[in-house]
Each structure stands twice: as C-alpha cells, then as structure tokens.
Amino acid sequence: MRTTSQRADTTSPVVSARPTISDATSDQDSQQQQGLFHESGRFLCGVALSVFQNSGDDNAQWAHFQRSRFSWFSIRGKLTRRGLKEEDKLYIGAAQADTPATDHDIQNRIGKADIAEEGQQQDGSKPPEQSGDTIKRYKVQLRTSPTLVAEHPADFWNNYETDIQLAAGLGCNSFRISLEWSRVVPEQGVIDMAAVQRYHDIFDCIERCGMVPNVTLHWWTHPQWFDKLGEFTTEDSVPLFEEWAQTAFYHFGHRVHLWATFNEPEACSLCGHVLGNHPPGRMFQFKAAGQKLLNMVRCHAAAYRAIKQMPGGERCAVGIILNIVWAEPRRTGALFKHVEVLSNVLSRVWDIQAAMNYLLSGRYTYTHPLGKLVSHVYWEDPQGKPGCDWLGVNHYARAVLDWNLSVSSKASKVVLTDMGFPVEPHSLYMAVAWASQLKVPMYIMESGAPFDSDENGRAEFINSALEQVKQAVNDGYDLRGYHYWTLLDDYEFNYGYDLKFGLYAWDPKGTGPQRTERAGAKVLRKWYSGLAGQMQQALLGHKDMHKTMPAGIRTKDCPTPTAQACTPVHHKAAKRHVSRQSYSSSKLFRGHVGVSGLRQAAFIA
C-alpha cells in the first residue's frame, strides 16, 4: 500500500509498507480506548454531517455521476384543500444520458403548457391565491442536473473548526461524521496521509469541544476506482471493503468508539437500481438491487470481523444504520383492502426486512415485490449470524395512503415539510419499536425535516420527535442517542440544494463560510441542555431491557413497521390516531400511484 503526503494527483507517492495489525500502538490503544468504552454508556445528543455533502470530492463516484450521467426533472404540485397548502415534489426518473436533458427536450416530453417557474403562470405573472376545498392549480417545475456539490460547497473540510464549534454551542456531546473512502484512499493501493491527518485534526477539534465522534465508513459515496471495479454489484467488493475497514480502523481506531459500516445500504440498492436517481442510475432492476444489498450486508459482516480482530477492536462498538421506512393504509376495513395490498408491495420494494433478517439469522432473502416467480435472491452465511453491536435508526416519515391511493396522514394536525411529507412524530416511536427486535442498543442517527421559511414547522418537528425519544426510553427501549440531520444546509444528492434541513442556513449562491442560525437551533439547544442526563437516568433505571420488549410489540407478526403490529397498545400517543385529517393529491398525481407511493416511501433518498 502506498502513502502520499498530499493528494495522489498532485504528489508522487512515497512507497511504503501497508500498515499491519501488529504495528498498532498498544499503550495508546489501552489508554484511549478505555475512556471511549466508558463514553458508550452516555446518552448521545448530537448532529450528523456528511463530509461529501458539505465539501464534495472529485474522486467520489457521486461526482462522476453528477457530471456525466444524471438528468432528471420534477413535477411539483401546488395544492389547496380545506385551507391547507402544500408543495408535493415528485421526481420522475433519472435517465442515463451522456448529456443532461435540455429545457426543450423535457417540454416536448410533458407538454409546454404545463411548465412554469415556481409561483408564476406561463405569462410570468404571479398566480392568484386560491382557497377552499377545490384544487385550482398546479405547476410542473423543470429541473435538469442539480447543482454540483463540488462547485458550491459549504466546505466543512476547510471550515471544520467553525462548524464543530457551532455543534458544541447547541449542547451536543456527540458528532456524527463520515469517513470518506475516496479522500483517504483516492486511488487503489494509495493512502492520502494528508487526508488522514485532516481527520485527526477534526477529531482533535471535536474532543476539544467536549464531544465524542462517531463515524460511518460508507455514507452513499465511495471512490471512483472502486465503482469501476463493479462496486457492490459483485462479490469482489467484500474483500475490498474489508480492507477499507481495516485501513480506517488502523488509523482512527483509538479515536472513535462507535463505528457504522454503512449508512442506509437499502437506499443505495433501491435508488441505484430501481428508482435510478442514485449511482449507477439504473431503473426497475429489482434482482440487481437485491444482489447489491446482499453484498453490502456481507461487507458489513466482513468488516465487523476484521475490526474485532485488530488491537482495540474488542473495545469498540461496530454497527450498521438502516433507514426505516414503510407504507401503510390510513385506515383498516374493506374500503382499504386494496390500499393494504399496495402498501405491502411498496414496503417490500424498500425491503429493510431483508437486511434485518440477515442481521437476525445470517440468512438473506430478497423477493421481487410481485413475488418469487419474478425474481429472488437467497444466501445463507456459512459463518452464521453476523456481528452487530448496535443498530442505527434513520427515520423521517412513513407513507400513509388514503382509499384513493393519494398520500394522506394520520395526524390530527397536518404540518407539511418542504419535501411534501407530513410531520407525524409517532412514526419515530414505531421505527424504534421495530428496530428493537435485534435486541442491541439503538441510536437515532438521522431525524430531521426540511423547512426553508417555516421555522415553526421545524420547531414542531424537533419538539415532537424528542418527545417520542423520551417516551421510547421511558417505555424500556434501549435507545441511547439522538442525532439531528443536519447541522447546516448541504447538498441533498438528487435534490441538490433545494431542501433546507440545516439548523444553520447556508446559501450556495453566497460567499464565504456564511452560517446563519435558524430558530430550530434554539429549540434543539433547549432540549439538549438537559436531555442527556434525563435519558441516562431512565436507561439506568431499566434492567434486562434486551430480554423482553415493552408490552404490545409483536415483532414476529411485524414483517414491516405497521401501525397495527408495531404501535404499543398502551402508549398514550396511540390515542392521537382516533382523529384523522388527510390531504389529497391533485388529479395530476392520481393514476400514478405506483410512482407516487414509491416516491413517498423513498422520499429522503
């Protein structure tokens, strides 16, 4: 393995031996890892930040995908019903193309009469405000290839001290960050020691600010050289990813206690091979998606074993992060039987259960949403159940469908995010309940909502989410942390810079390291001022929390997180489901149920 003092494309590499396990400094390991092990007992209050989404990297496969193969457009409906207004964005396709589609091309495909800029009619004037129960207007918004993150980065890589201090100012005791494979190993066999040192500088800053880092080895991005070798579509990815895990742990194992192998592997497979809006941009390749997800969970198992065999590995915690998303009917009964069938199909498309079954038993089964006769992937690990010390829970919303297959809500009060999904806090509790079947400690690693101008909506989301966190811990779930997504506005992959998840506003059209605090930051700071201590006391009060789960949770009857199977029957929040209020999609979306429902189920991807 070669090392470089700077980036490999600017400096001739210095040939050196690849770091071996025996080279690790045992004294340093024993001193620092003991302290890190103690940190694992704390309830973590933090924020999550992806280095690629904030800084970009030309060596990552996403950078190549952005420039050469990604063209898409969106349909955004402006709806009015019962005094409620919503913007619902539906992404149609991510077609492979040598060049992005032009305005003229897309106008010819979907009709010139339907294309208008947001808030304008075809003549450029502002449309009149509408009210009442009738949906009066809609628009189709043209989007070509989104702004490239590398051209307009918030640049955490070079402004990390500023951003880490902002996180500390929120009262965080934890900082979740990605270890970018493409930065540390920009070429196969080459380690960029300048990038390694930068990560050490980042960890130093995190520790100086009173926080502990937790890292993710694969956060949707990997080196372009790995992509050219077939990435996770081939079994050859397993030893390559194992080597990356060993390299990362050799350099940073004494700095970090919580290690995640993957962030949302099911989203990578679904969006890359079914929806086509992530690399490699394929569509409706269900079997390829199932095979890719299999290889990724096999990589997790191999990385887990490799890390545990390294000095200090037995004192760290290695886990994986799943995006827990499902679809369900708004109500039960004969009128909703067809909705129940569709909901099950959409949940199987996402198929977090395939990953969970492998973690539970070492047996992996992926079935085409329409059944085994269409396509089927099965594999049984000869080494049995894989290791997993903890499970990360990412959750934003669930997809609730009405009788007419429009997107609906079970909340008594409908608060819509800029992404078009409603704020339904109880679904976070349900996601934790479903994840608890693995019987390992759980951490919420991503939870957030995009609001550009409605800070009351963001505040309501944070308040309701953390109320659910408190309720879950008090009910006996081994939930040990919450991380808000995200610290500052960033590049949201196929959504570009449209979605504003950040506690701090950042404008890609601005100049300098501008970060403006939003009202949501004040709300989270107030929560974090006492949450860790309260939750730690609650966790210490529970005994044998892994032996039994709270009453009402029946995981054996819960192939996906549904309200019927996963809602604790004694939980007071369940009473909120008595009163319903739905919002309907416009006629524009009716008749496109499969795409609309799937889009809602895969909203954050």
C-alpha positions in Angstrom: 0.0 0.0 0.0 1.4 3.4 -1.0 1.1 6.5 1.0 1.2 10.2 -0.1 1.9 13.3 1.9 -0.7 15.2 -0.2 -3.4 14.3 -2.7 -2.3 11.5 -5.0 -3.0 13.5 -8.1 -0.5 16.3 -7.1 2.3 14.5 -5.4 4.3 11.4 -6.4 3.5 8.7 -3.9 6.1 7.5 -1.5 6.3 3.8 -1.5 5.9 2.3 2.0 4.6 -0.9 3.5 0.9 -1.1 4.2 0.1 -0.7 7.9 -0.2 -4.1 9.6 -2.2 -5.0 12.6 0.9 -5.6 14.7 2.1 -2.0 14.0 -0.7 -0.6 16.2 0.4 1.2 19.4 -1.0 -0.9 22.2 -0.3 1.5 25.0 -2.2 4.3 23.2 -5.0 1.9 22.5 -5.3 0.7 26.1 -5.4 4.3 27.5 -7.7 6.0 25.0 -10.0 3.0 24.2 -10.7 2.5 27.9 -12.0 6.1 28.0 -14.0 5.6 24.8 -15.6 2.5 26.1 -16.8 4.5 29.1 -18.3 7.0 26.7 -20.5 4.3 25.2 -22.6 4.4 28.4 -23.7 8.1 27.8 -26.9 9.1 26.1 -25.7 10.8 23.0 -27.2 14.2 21.9 -25.7 15.2 18.6 -25.9 16.3 14.9 -25.0 14.3 11.8 -22.8 15.7 9.0 -21.7 14.1 5.7 -18.3 15.4 4.6 -19.1 14.8 0.9 -22.4 16.6 1.1 -20.7 19.6 2.6 -17.4 19.6 0.8 -17.6 17.4 -2.3 -14.8 15.2 -3.7 -13.8 14.8 -7.3 -12.6 11.2 -6.5 -16.0 10.1 -5.3 -18.4 8.2 -7.7 -21.2 10.7 -7.0 -19.1 13.5 -8.5 -18.7 11.5 -11.7 -22.4 10.5 -11.7 -23.4 14.2 -11.3 -21.4 15.4 -14.3 -21.9 12.6 -16.8 -25.0 10.5 -16.3 -27.6 12.4 -14.2 -30.5 14.2 -15.8 -33.9 14.4 -14.2 -36.9 16.7 -13.8 -39.6 17.1 -11.2 -43.3 17.6 -11.0 -44.3 19.8 -8.2 -48.0 20.3 -7.4 -49.3 23.3 -5.7 -52.4 22.2 -3.8 -55.1 23.8 -1.8 -57.6 21.9 0.4 -59.5 22.9 3.5 -57.3 25.9 3.9 -54.1 23.9 3.8 -51.4 24.5 1.2 -48.7 22.0 0.3 -46.0 21.5 -2.2 -45.5 17.9 -3.2 -42.5 17.1 -5.3 -42.4 14.0 -7.5 -39.2 13.1 -9.1 -39.7 11.3 -12.4 -36.7 9.2 -13.5 -33.0 9.6 -13.5 -32.3 8.6 -17.0 -28.9 7.6 -18.2 -27.7 10.1 -20.7 -24.4 11.3 -22.0 -25.6 14.9 -21.5 -28.4 16.4 -19.3 -31.8 16.8 -20.8 -32.5 20.3 -22.1 -35.5 22.5 -21.4 -36.7 21.9 -25.0 -36.4 18.1 -24.7 -38.4 18.0 -21.5 -41.0 20.4 -22.8 -41.6 18.1 -25.8 -42.0 15.1 -23.4 -44.5 16.5 -21.0 -46.1 19.5 -22.8 -45.1 23.1 -22.9 -48.4 24.3 -21.4 -47.6 22.7 -18.0 -44.2 24.2 -17.5 -43.8 27.2 -15.3 -41.4 28.6 -12.7 -42.5 28.3 -9.1 -45.1 30.9 -8.2 -45.6 32.0 -11.8 -48.0 31.4 -14.6 -47.0 30.9 -18.2 -47.0 34.7 -18.8 -44.7 35.2 -15.8 -47.2 36.8 -13.6 -48.0 35.7 -10.0 -51.0 33.3 -9.8 -53.9 34.4 -7.6 -54.2 32.8 -4.2 -56.7 30.0 -4.0 -58.8 28.8 -1.1 -61.5 26.3 -0.4 -61.7 22.6 -1.0 -61.1 22.6 -4.7 -57.6 22.2 -6.1 -57.4 25.1 -8.5 -53.9 24.9 -10.0 -50.6 23.1 -10.2 -47.3 23.5 -12.0 -44.6 21.4 -13.4 -41.2 22.6 -12.4 -38.3 21.8 -14.8 -35.1 20.6 -13.2 -32.1 19.4 -15.1 -29.0 18.1 -13.4 -28.7 19.5 -9.9 -26.0 22.0 -8.9 -22.8 20.1 -8.3 -21.7 19.9 -4.7 -18.0 20.3 -5.7 -18.7 23.7 -7.3 -20.6 25.3 -4.4 -19.6 23.5 -1.2 -20.2 24.7 2.3 -16.7 23.2 2.7 -16.7 21.6 6.1 -13.3 20.1 5.1 -11.7 23.5 5.4 -14.1 25.1 7.9 -14.4 22.2 10.3 -13.4 24.3 13.4 -16.3 26.7 12.8 -18.9 24.0 12.2 -17.7 21.8 15.2 -17.9 24.9 17.5 -21.5 25.5 16.2 -22.4 21.9 17.1 -20.9 22.3 20.6 -22.8 25.5 21.0 -26.0 23.5 20.6 -25.1 21.4 23.6 -24.1 18.4 21.6 -22.0 15.7 23.2 -21.7 13.7 20.0 -20.7 14.5 16.4 -21.6 12.0 13.7 -19.3 12.3 10.6 -18.5 10.3 7.5 -15.1 8.8 6.9 -14.8 9.4 3.1 -13.2 6.4 1.5 -12.4 8.4 -1.6 -10.5 11.0 0.4 -8.4 8.5 2.4 -7.8 6.1 -0.5 -8.2 8.2 -3.7 -6.5 5.5 -5.8 -6.5 1.8 -5.3 -3.5 1.0 -3.0 -2.8 4.6 -2.2 -3.4 6.2 1.2 -3.5 10.0 1.3 -1.8 10.8 4.6 -2.8 14.5 4.3 -6.4 13.4 4.4 -5.6 11.1 7.4 -4.0 14.0 9.2 -7.0 16.2 8.4 -9.3 13.7 10.0 -7.1 13.6 13.1 -7.3 17.4 13.3 -11.1 17.1 13.0 -11.2 14.6 15.8 -9.0 16.8 18.0 -11.3 19.7 17.5 -14.4 17.5 18.3 -12.7 16.4 21.5 -11.6 19.9 22.5 -15.2 21.0 22.2 -16.4 18.3 24.6 -17.9 15.9 22.1 -17.2 12.3 21.0 -17.0 11.4 17.3 -18.8 8.5 15.8 -18.0 7.6 12.2 -19.6 5.9 9.2 -17.4 4.0 6.7 -19.8 4.2 3.7 -22.3 7.1 3.6 -23.6 6.6 0.0 -20.2 7.5 -1.5 -17.1 5.6 -2.4 -14.0 6.0 -4.7 -14.5 6.1 -8.4 -11.8 3.4 -8.8 -14.0 1.1 -6.7 -17.0 2.0 -8.8 -15.1 1.0 -12.0 -14.4 -2.4 -10.4 -18.2 -3.1 -10.1 -18.7 -1.6 -6.6 -21.2 -3.6 -4.6 -22.8 -5.4 -7.5 -20.0 -8.0 -7.3 -18.7 -10.3 -4.6 -15.3 -8.8 -5.1 -16.5 -5.8 -3.2 -16.4 -7.8 0.1 -12.6 -8.1 0.5 -12.1 -4.5 -0.9 -14.5 -3.1 1.7 -12.9 -5.2 4.4 -9.5 -3.7 3.5 -11.0 -0.2 3.7 -12.4 -1.0 7.2 -9.0 -2.3 8.4 -7.2 0.8 7.0 -9.7 3.2 8.6 -9.5 1.4 12.0 -5.7 1.2 11.9 -5.6 5.0 11.6 -8.6 6.0 13.7 -9.5 3.1 15.9 -8.0 4.7 19.0 -10.0 7.9 18.4 -13.5 6.5 17.9 -15.8 4.2 19.8 -18.9 4.0 17.6 -18.3 2.7 14.1 -21.0 2.3 11.5 -20.2 0.2 8.4 -23.0 1.5 6.2 -25.5 4.3 6.2 -28.7 3.1 4.6 -27.5 0.2 2.4 -31.1 -0.5 1.3 -31.4 3.1 0.0 -28.2 2.6 -2.1 -29.6 -0.5 -3.7 -33.1 0.8 -4.2 -32.2 4.2 -5.5 -29.4 3.0 -7.7 -31.2 0.1 -9.4 -34.9 0.7 -9.1 -35.6 4.4 -8.9 -32.4 5.4 -10.8 -31.8 8.6 -9.0 -28.6 7.5 -7.4 -25.5 5.9 -9.0 -25.4 3.9 -11.2 -28.7 5.3 -12.4 -30.5 2.0 -13.3 -34.2 1.6 -13.1 -36.5 -1.3 -12.3 -33.6 -3.8 -11.8 -35.1 -5.4 -8.7 -32.9 -8.5 -8.7 -29.7 -6.4 -9.1 -30.9 -4.3 -6.2 -31.4 -7.4 -4.1 -27.9 -8.7 -5.0 -26.3 -5.4 -4.2 -27.9 -5.2 -0.8 -26.8 -8.7 -0.1 -23.2 -7.8 -1.0 -23.4 -4.7 1.2 -24.6 -6.6 4.3 -21.9 -9.2 3.6 -19.4 -6.4 3.6 -20.7 -5.3 7.0 -20.2 -8.8 8.4 -16.6 -9.0 7.0 -15.7 -5.5 8.2 -17.1 -6.3 11.7 -15.0 -9.5 12.0 -11.9 -7.7 10.7 -12.2 -4.8 13.1 -12.8 -7.0 16.1 -9.6 -9.0 15.3 -7.5 -5.8 15.4 -5.9 -4.4 18.5 -8.5 -2.4 20.3 -11.3 -3.8 18.2 -12.9 -5.7 21.1 -13.4 -2.4 22.9 -15.2 -0.5 20.1 -18.8 -0.9 19.0 -19.5 -1.7 15.4 -23.0 -1.4 13.9 -25.0 -0.5 10.8 -27.6 2.1 10.1 -30.9 1.4 8.4 -33.5 3.9 7.0 -36.7 2.6 8.5 -39.4 3.5 6.0 -42.7 1.8 5.3 -46.1 2.3 3.7 -49.5 1.7 5.4 -53.2 2.4 4.7 -54.8 5.4 6.5 -57.5 3.1 7.9 -58.5 -0.5 8.0 -61.6 -2.2 6.6 -63.0 -3.4 3.4 -62.6 0.0 1.7 -58.9 -0.1 2.4 -58.1 -3.7 1.4 -56.5 -2.7 -1.9 -54.5 0.0 -0.1 -53.2 -2.6 2.3 -52.0 -4.7 -0.7 -50.3 -1.8 -2.3 -48.7 -0.7 1.0 -47.2 -4.2 1.4 -45.8 -4.1 -2.1 -44.2 -0.7 -1.5 -42.8 -1.8 1.8 -41.2 -4.8 0.0 -39.7 -2.5 -2.6 -37.8 -0.7 0.2 -37.3 -4.1 1.9 -35.5 -3.2 5.1 -36.7 -6.6 6.3 -34.2 -8.4 4.1 -31.3 -6.6 5.8 -32.9 -7.2 9.3 -33.4 -10.9 8.6 -29.7 -11.2 7.8 -28.7 -9.4 10.9 -31.0 -11.7 13.0 -30.1 -15.0 11.5 -27.4 -14.8 8.8 -30.0 -15.8 6.2 -30.7 -13.3 3.4 -33.9 -13.4 1.3 -34.8 -10.7 -1.2 -38.0 -11.2 -3.2 -39.3 -9.2 -6.0 -42.3 -7.0 -4.9 -44.5 -9.0 -7.2 -43.3 -12.4 -5.9 -40.6 -15.1 -6.1 -41.6 -16.2 -9.6 -40.4 -12.8 -10.9 -37.0 -12.8 -9.2 -35.5 -14.0 -5.9 -32.1 -13.7 -4.2 -31.2 -16.0 -1.3 -27.9 -16.6 0.6 -27.0 -18.1 3.9 -23.9 -17.0 5.6 -21.7 -20.1 6.4 -20.4 -18.3 9.5 -24.0 -17.8 10.8 -25.4 -14.7 12.3 -23.2 -11.6 11.6 -21.9 -9.4 14.4 -23.7 -6.2 15.2 -23.1 -4.3 18.4 -25.7 -1.6 17.8 -28.3 -0.5 15.3 -28.6 2.9 13.9 -32.1 4.2 13.1 -32.7 6.8 10.4 -36.3 7.9 10.2 -38.0 10.9 8.7 -41.6 9.8 7.9 -43.8 6.9 6.8 -46.0 6.7 3.7 -49.7 6.8 4.6 -52.1 6.1 1.7 -55.8 7.0 1.6 -58.5 4.9 0.0 -58.0 6.6 -3.4 -54.2 5.9 -3.2 -53.3 9.5 -2.6 -50.8 10.4 0.1 -52.5 11.0 3.4 -51.8 11.4 7.1 -53.0 10.0 10.4 -52.1 13.1 12.4 -54.8 15.3 13.8 -52.8 18.3 12.7 -51.2 18.3 9.3 -47.8 20.0 9.2 -46.1 19.6 5.8 -42.4 19.8 5.2 -40.9 21.3 2.1 -40.4 17.7 0.9 -44.2 17.1 0.9 -44.3 14.6 3.7 -46.3 15.4 6.9 -44.8 15.6 10.4 -46.0 12.5 12.2 -43.9 12.1 15.3 -45.4 8.8 16.4 -43.8 7.1 13.5 -40.4 7.7 15.0 -41.5 5.7 18.1 -42.8 2.9 15.8 -39.4 2.8 13.9 -37.6 2.4 17.2 -40.1 -0.3 18.3 -39.4 -2.2 15.0 -35.7 -1.9 15.3 -35.7 -3.2 18.8 -36.2 -6.8 17.5 -32.4 -7.1 17.0 -32.0 -6.6 20.8 -28.9 -4.4 20.7 -28.5 -0.8 21.7 -30.1 1.6 19.3 -29.1 5.2 18.3 -31.2 7.5 16.2 -28.6 8.7 13.7 -30.7 10.9 11.4 -34.0 12.6 12.2 -34.9 15.9 10.6 -37.3 17.9 8.4 -36.7 20.5 5.6 -38.2 23.9 6.1 -37.0 26.9 4.2 -39.1 29.6 5.7 -41.5 27.9 8.2 -39.3 27.7 11.3 -42.4 26.9 13.3 -42.7 23.7 11.4 -39.1 22.8 12.2 -39.6 23.6 15.8 -42.7 21.5 16.0 -40.8 18.6 14.3 -38.0 18.8 16.8 -40.3 19.1 19.8 -42.5 16.2 18.7 -39.5 13.9 17.8 -37.7 14.4 21.1 -41.0 13.8 23.0 -41.1 10.4 21.2 -37.5 9.8 22.1 -38.3 10.4 25.8 -41.3 8.2 25.6 -39.4 5.3 24.0 -36.7 5.4 26.6 -39.2 5.6 29.5 -41.1 2.7 28.0 -38.0 0.5 28.2 -36.3 0.6 24.8 -32.6 0.6 24.8 -32.3 3.8 22.8 -29.0 5.5 23.6 -28.9 8.6 21.4 -30.4 11.1 19.0 -28.7 12.9 16.1 -30.5 15.7 14.2 -30.0 15.8 10.4 -28.3 18.1 9.8 -26.0 20.9 11.2 -26.2 23.2 8.2 -27.8 23.2 4.8 -26.0 20.9 2.4 -26.2 19.1 -0.9 -29.1 16.6 -0.7 -27.9 14.4 -3.5 -30.6 14.2 -6.2 -32.5 17.1 -4.6 -29.5 19.4 -5.0 -29.7 22.4 -2.6 -33.5 22.7 -2.7 -34.1 21.1 0.7 -33.1 23.1 3.8 -32.5 20.5 6.6 -29.9 22.6 8.4 -30.1 24.1 11.9 -27.9 26.8 10.3 -28.8 28.3 6.9 -26.2 28.3 4.2 -26.7 29.7 0.7 -24.8 28.1 -2.2 -25.0 31.4 -4.0 -23.5 33.3 -1.2 -19.8 33.9 -0.5 -17.6 32.9 2.4 -18.3 30.5 5.2 -21.7 32.0 6.0 -23.8 30.2 8.6 -27.0 31.8 9.9 -28.7 30.3 12.9 -32.3 29.2 12.5 -35.0 29.2 15.1 -34.8 25.4 15.1 -31.3 25.6 16.6 -32.6 27.4 19.6 -35.3 24.7 20.1 -32.7 21.9 19.9 -30.3 23.7 22.2 -33.0 24.0 24.9 -33.7 20.2 24.6 -30.1 19.2 24.7 -29.4 21.3 27.8 -30.9 18.5 30.0 -31.9 15.6 27.7 -28.7 13.5 28.1 -28.9 13.5 31.9 -32.6 12.7 31.9 -32.3 9.8 29.5 -29.2 8.4 31.2 -31.1 8.2 34.4 -34.0 6.5 32.7 -31.7 4.0 31.0 -30.0 3.1 34.3 -33.4 2.5 35.8 -34.2 -0.3 33.3 -33.0 -3.8 33.9 -32.7 -6.6 31.4 -34.0 -4.4 28.6 -32.8 -6.8 26.0 -34.6 -9.8 27.4 -38.1 -8.6 26.8 -39.6 -5.8 24.8 -42.4 -3.5 26.0 -45.9 -4.8 26.0 -47.7 -4.6 22.7 -44.7 -5.0 20.4 -45.1 -8.2 18.4 -42.1 -8.4 16.1 -42.9 -11.9 15.0 -46.1 -10.5 13.4 -44.3 -7.4 12.1 -42.6 -8.0 8.8 -42.6 -4.3 8.3 -43.4 -1.5 10.8 -47.1 -1.1 10.5 -49.4 0.7 12.8 -51.3 -2.5 13.6 -48.3 -4.6 14.6 -45.8 -2.1 16.0 -47.8 0.5 17.8 -47.7 -0.2 21.6 -51.3 -0.7 22.6 -50.9 1.0 25.9 -49.0 4.0 24.6 -50.9 7.2 25.1 -49.8 8.6 21.8 -51.8 6.0 20.0 -54.9 7.9 21.0 -54.0 10.6 18.6 -54.8 8.3 15.7 -58.5 8.4 16.6 -58.9 11.8 14.9 -57.8 11.9 11.3 -57.3 14.6 8.8 -56.0 13.9 5.4 -54.8 16.0 2.5 -55.3 14.8 -1.0 -53.1 14.9 -4.0 -54.2 16.7 -7.1 -55.5 14.9 -10.2 -52.1 15.3 -11.6 -50.8 12.5 -9.3 -53.8 10.2 -9.4 -53.3 7.4 -11.8 -49.6 7.4 -10.9 -50.0 5.6 -7.7 -47.0 3.2 -8.0 -44.6 6.1 -8.7 -46.2 8.5 -6.2 -46.4 5.9 -3.4 -42.9 4.7 -4.0 -41.6 8.3 -4.1 -43.2 8.9 -0.7 -41.6 5.7 0.7 -38.2 6.7 -0.7 -38.6 10.4 0.0 -35.3 11.0 1.6 -33.3 9.0 -0.9 
